[in-house]
């Protein structure tokens, strides 16, 4: 009886955690990390990372330094669209889609805005379940 109660509690807490997170899974970083390891550029990717710091913005553009994993940090450049600027701050986890451009220090992710001419309808950044295009 006690063991069954413990299993019920584990399932209950696990379910509550998924509901609290909105059930959204973060995009996998495999393609992005592969492009970095192979020195490839111009590759359309999606992924996620932790904002190390915002790098400044203008009325039309934002930049963030994002840590993808221990081997890769990259600059994410975002053109502010109709959804407005991304209110990301240090230590926020963001998901993203765009074009990866390699350079020896990591790289840049660009084209993170809606564009029907690009794969998947263009890029985006997600923060706390809201998509910015």
Secondary structure, 3 states (H helix, E strand, C coil): CHHHHHHHHHHHHHHHHHHHCCCCCCCCCHHHHHHHHHCCCCEEEEEEEEEEEEEEECCCEEEEEEEEECCEEEEEEEECECCECCCCCCCCEEEEEEEEECCCCCCEEECCCECCCCHHHECEEEECCEEEC
